[in-house]
Amino acid sequence: MSGTGAPQAQRDDPGPGTAVGSAASRVVMDADQIARACARIAHQILEANRGAEGLVLMGIPTRGVPLAHRLATVMNDLEGARVPVGALDVTMYRDDLRQHPTRAVGHTDLPAEVEGSTVVLVDDVLYSGRTVRAALDALGDLGRPHAVRLAVLVDRGHRELPIRADHVGSYVPTRTGEHVSVRLVELDGLDRVSIEPADDATRGEA
Amino acid sequence: MRHLLSAADLDRHQITEILDLAEEMSLVQGRPVKKLPALRGRTVVNLFFEDSTRTRSSFEIAGKWLSADVINISAKGSSVSKGESLRDTVLTVAAMGVDALVIRHPASGAPWQASRWIDAHVLNAGDGTHEHPTQALLDAFTIRRHFRQTVPDQQSFDGKTVVIVGDITHSRVARSNVLMLNTLGAQVILVAPPTLLPAGIDSWPVLVCTDLDQVLPHADIVMMLRVQRERMSGGYFPTAREYTIGYGLTRPRLEAMRPGAAICHPGPMNRGLEISADAADAANSLILDQVAAGVSVRMSVLYELLGGAE
C-alpha cells in the first residue's frame, strides 16, 4: 500500500522484476490460491515462533487487516490459542505525506501489549518497502516488541529500501508502472489478486 | 481546506472527518510515546492578543504531539505593547517562514483579515464576539461521544436539542456552536435575558427563549456560557444574584433536567454565577471531557490543514 508517488505512466524498462508483456488485466491468484497461501503463512509463523505464545498480528490498513484476521483464524484452529489481532495505521509516518493532498488517516487498534511480544506485520502487497518502514516507526512509538516479522500476500519486487518479508504468499513479477490489485471478500466481495496494466494503474499503489 | 476561520467553513462531511480523526488522535494521549511525526519540520505560531489558558496550551500541545515546532507570541511582552499594528505583527511573523498562524484577537474578523495578508494557514482561536470554531469542534466531539454511549455509531445530531444559556450577545462560542450544531442537524435553543440577545437574532437558525425553566426539560445538552465581565460595561442585568436566579444552572434546575441529558461549559467557569458547583461537578457534566477533547480536535485540525502538500 505504499505509494511511491504518482503513477509512472509508461516506462519501458522492466526494472529488476521480470518483463511481462501484457496489456490486459491478469489474474495471478484466485480464491483457492489465496486461501492456501494464508494457511501456509499461518503455519510458517507458528513454526518460526514455536507456537502461538507471545504473537500479536498487526494488519496494515486497508487490506492487511482482514488478512491478519484470516491468519489468526487458521492459527486458532491449529493451536486452539487466541492470537490477538489489531490494526496499525501508518499514514502519519509516511515519507511522502508532503507529496499528496492531506491523506485520510486509518484506524489503529492495539489488541495487546506490544512490549516484549512478537509482532507480525501483515500487508497485502510488498513493493517499495516504504510502508513497512513507516510501520516499523509507528510500532516503535507503541512500545518495544521482542521481535517484528513481516508477512505479505504478494511480493511484487522493486524494493527501494533494505526490507524483505519473512513470509510471502506469492512472488509476482511486475513492471514498475503496473498495479497489483488485491481484492478480498471482506471488503470487495471476492478473493482475487490481479495485475492491472500500466495504463489503468491510476492509483499507483502497492 | 486552507484556513479555519469560521464554523460555517465546514460542511457536515468535513466536520465528521475532523471528529473521526480526532478520535484517532485521542489514542495518542494513552501511548508511551505521545508523538506522531506527521508535521515534522512545520512551524506553528500561536499569536495571542488576548488571555487564554486552555486554547493556547491545547494548540501548543497539539502541535508538539504532531512534531511541529510551536512558538507562542502574546501581546504582552511583544512589540504589540510598543504599538505595532496587527498587520505589521502578522507580516513580521509570517516573514519568518511559519506554516500556520493560530490567532486570537479581541477584534471580530482579525483572523480573516490576517488570512488576506499572508500565505500561511490561519486558524481562528477566537476573535472578539465573532467566532471560535475549534471550540465548536471540541464541543461537537464531546457531545458526539456522549450520544455514542447510547447509540454507538451516532454521526449526526438529528432530532437532538441543544440549549445554550447565557450571554449570547458577547459569545463567540455561541455563534460558532449555533453554526456547527445546525450543520450537524441539532435543534439549538438559545436562552438569555433579552438584554443579552443580539440584534438580528431572528435570522439565526435557532429558537429563542427567555425562560430557562420552560426549555430545560427538553434539552439533550445544556451548554452554559460564561458571564464575560470583561466584555460588559454593565447594565445587562441588575445583579449577579438575579442572573443566577433567572439563568444559572442551580441545583433545582440540575434536577429538572431530562435523564441522560448532559452539561457543557466552555470554561473558565464562574462557579456560583452561571453554574453551581453541584452542576459543574455532576456525573453528567462533560466539562472536563471538553478540555481533554481540545487537544485531540486541534491535532486533527492542524493535520487537516498542514498534513499534505502545499
Interface residues (C-beta under 8 A of the other chain):
Chain A: D89 T91 M92 Y93 L97 R98 Q99 H100 P101 T102 R103 A104 V105 G106 H107 T108 D137 G140 D141 L142 G143
Chain B: E17 L21 E24 L27 R31 P32 V33 K35 L36 P37 A38 L66 Y303 E304 L305 G307 G308 A309 E310
